[in-house]
Structures are given as structure tokens and as C-alpha cells.
Amino acid sequence: MDNIILIGMPGSGKSTVGVVLAKALGLRFLDVDLLIQEREGALLQELIDSQGVERFLDLERDAVCSLNCRGTVVAPGGSCVCREESIAYMRALGRVVYLKLSLEEVEGRIHNQASRGIALSPGQTLADAYRYRAPLYEKCAHITVPIRGQSLAETVEAVKCALAAFEQANPE
């Protein structure tokens, strides 16, 4: 297994799980949100507020499609699936794992929605984004790992087991 790309809604644990998973597997970790902030010299929410959601989605697509890594756990932003080019690139880059949470769990985890840097159009709710993105996450993912209130360690173990089962069923 080369790269592992963790996708899912904001609050699903992509970055947190990613860091621990990378350490457990002896891989590097890359957070695409931090890459965007570094490239643009601004926080995600500042970019969304000043340039708009569509421009932000383009910046995110450009960041995802510029990745050139091996042996890395990648945590792209939650809206990475909103551009078809990103979906295709992530699937080619490595194993895509969807950390799947229910809408209720997502809403329970997001407490700083106004400042977190979530790509929502004016008037769009987190529920709207969930309904739009969930089928795209399913389309993009090689593997779906349901997250239902388990601990970080349990989530990491569930991802490791799902990856091992996928690799066994799909030898290269």
C-alpha cells in the first residue's frame, strides 16, 4: 500500500485519525488544508470569505491535484469531493478511505462552524452539505469505514483492518 487518503465530512476525524494512522503504519502525514493555508497565506475561512466558495473549491482541487507523494496518509479537506478532478486524482494517488459519520454525529462534533473553514455557500447548512457530499464520498472511496462513537484508537484500528481486508481482496 502506498498512499492512504482519508475523506469525509468536517469533523469526521480525517486529520486526527490521519496523524495516528500514519504513526502506526510508519508513513508520513499530509494535511491538505494546511497546504492551502501555506500556499495562500491565509486561513481557510478567510479564503472562503474573501474569494467565495467556488474559488476556494478550485484552490482545494489545485492543491489535491498537485500532490506528489508516496508512503503518506493524506487528509484532504471535507469538500475535496466537490470537484471531479480531485476525485479522479485521489483514487489514482492511493487507497481512498471514507470516514463515514451520520449527520447527527457531524453536527455534534462541529462547534465552530463560522470560523472552521467549511466550504458552505451563503444559506447552505451543514445538513445541505452532508446530503450533497455523502454520495460523492461513496463514489470516491475504495473503502468505507463507519464511525459510530468509537474512540480514536478504535477508529484507527477499524481503518487498519479495513485496509488490510481490502488489500487481501484486491492484491496488485
C-alpha positions in Angstrom: 0.0 0.0 0.0 1.4 3.4 -1.0 -0.8 6.4 0.0 -3.9 6.4 2.1 -6.3 9.2 1.5 -8.9 9.9 4.3 -12.1 11.6 3.1 -15.3 12.6 5.0 -17.3 15.4 6.3 -15.7 18.1 8.5 -15.4 16.7 12.0 -15.1 13.1 10.8 -11.5 12.9 12.1 -9.5 13.0 8.9 -6.6 14.9 10.4 -6.7 13.4 13.9 -7.1 9.8 12.6 -4.6 10.5 9.9 -1.8 11.6 12.2 -2.2 8.5 14.5 -2.7 6.1 11.5 0.5 7.4 9.8 2.4 6.9 13.0 1.0 3.4 13.4 1.9 2.4 9.8 5.3 4.2 9.7 4.0 6.6 7.0 4.2 10.4 6.6 1.2 12.6 7.1 0.0 15.5 5.0 -3.0 17.8 5.7 -4.2 19.5 2.5 -6.0 22.3 4.5 -2.6 23.3 6.0 -1.0 23.1 2.5 -3.7 25.5 1.1 -3.2 27.9 4.0 0.5 27.9 3.5 0.2 28.5 -0.3 -2.4 31.2 0.0 -1.1 32.9 3.2 -4.5 32.9 4.8 -6.7 30.8 6.9 -9.4 28.7 5.2 -12.3 30.8 6.5 -10.6 33.9 5.3 -10.2 32.4 1.8 -13.8 31.4 1.7 -15.0 34.8 3.0 -12.8 36.8 0.6 -12.8 34.7 -2.5 -16.0 32.8 -2.3 -16.8 29.1 -2.1 -16.3 28.3 -5.8 -12.9 29.8 -5.8 -12.0 28.0 -2.6 -13.1 24.7 -4.2 -10.8 25.4 -7.1 -7.9 26.1 -4.7 -8.6 22.9 -2.9 -8.7 21.0 -6.2 -5.4 22.5 -7.3 -3.8 21.5 -4.0 -5.1 18.0 -4.2 -4.1 17.5 -7.8 -0.6 18.9 -7.1 0.2 16.2 -4.6 3.2 14.1 -5.5 3.8 11.8 -2.6 4.5 8.2 -1.6 4.1 6.5 1.7 1.8 9.2 3.0 -1.5 9.4 4.8 -3.3 12.4 3.2 -6.1 14.3 4.8 -7.8 16.5 2.2 -10.5 19.0 3.1 -14.1 17.8 3.5 -15.0 19.5 0.3 -12.4 17.7 -1.8 -15.0 15.6 -3.5 -16.8 18.7 -4.9 -14.5 18.7 -7.9 -14.5 15.7 -10.3 -10.7 16.2 -11.0 -10.0 15.8 -7.3 -11.9 12.5 -7.1 -10.1 11.0 -10.0 -6.7 12.2 -8.7 -7.2 10.9 -5.2 -8.3 7.5 -6.5 -5.2 7.3 -8.6 -3.0 8.5 -5.7 -3.8 5.7 -3.3 -6.4 3.9 -1.3 -9.3 6.3 -0.5 -10.9 5.7 2.8 -14.3 7.3 3.7 -14.7 8.0 7.4 -18.4 7.9 7.4 -20.4 9.7 10.2 -24.1 10.2 10.5 -25.3 13.8 10.0 -26.2 13.9 13.7 -22.7 13.0 14.7 -21.2 15.5 12.3 -23.4 18.3 13.7 -22.5 17.2 17.3 -18.8 17.5 16.5 -18.8 20.9 14.7 -18.9 23.7 17.3 -17.0 26.4 15.4 -18.8 26.3 12.0 -18.5 30.0 11.4 -14.7 30.0 11.7 -13.7 26.4 10.9 -13.2 26.9 7.1 -16.1 24.8 5.9 -17.0 25.4 2.3 -20.6 26.3 2.6 -22.4 28.7 0.2 -24.4 31.5 1.7 -27.6 30.0 3.2 -26.3 26.4 2.9 -26.4 24.4 6.1 -24.2 21.6 7.2 -27.1 19.2 6.5 -27.3 20.5 2.9 -23.6 19.9 2.5 -23.9 16.4 4.0 -26.7 15.5 1.6 -24.7 16.8 -1.4 -21.4 15.3 -0.4 -22.3 11.8 1.0 -22.9 10.3 -2.4 -19.7 11.8 -3.7 -17.7 10.4 -0.8 -19.2 7.0 -1.6 -18.3 7.4 -5.3 -14.7 8.4 -4.4 -14.0 5.8 -1.7 -12.3 2.4 -2.2 -13.2 1.7 1.4 -15.9 3.0 3.7 -15.4 2.8 7.5 -18.4 3.7 9.6 -17.6 5.8 12.6 -20.1 5.4 15.4 -18.9 7.0 18.6 -15.8 4.9 18.9 -12.5 6.2 20.4 -9.6 7.4 18.3 -7.7 4.2 18.9 -10.8 2.1 17.8 -11.2 4.2 14.7 -7.6 3.8 13.7 -7.8 0.1 14.3 -11.0 -0.1 12.2 -9.3 1.8 9.3 -6.2 -0.5 9.6 -8.5 -3.6 9.5 -10.5 -2.3 6.5 -7.3 -1.5 4.6 -5.9 -5.0 5.3 -9.1 -6.6 4.2 -9.2 -4.5 1.0 -5.6 -5.3 0.2 -6.2 -9.0 0.7 -9.3 -8.9 -1.5 -7.5 -6.8 -4.2 -3.9 -7.9 -4.5 -2.0 -6.0 -7.0 
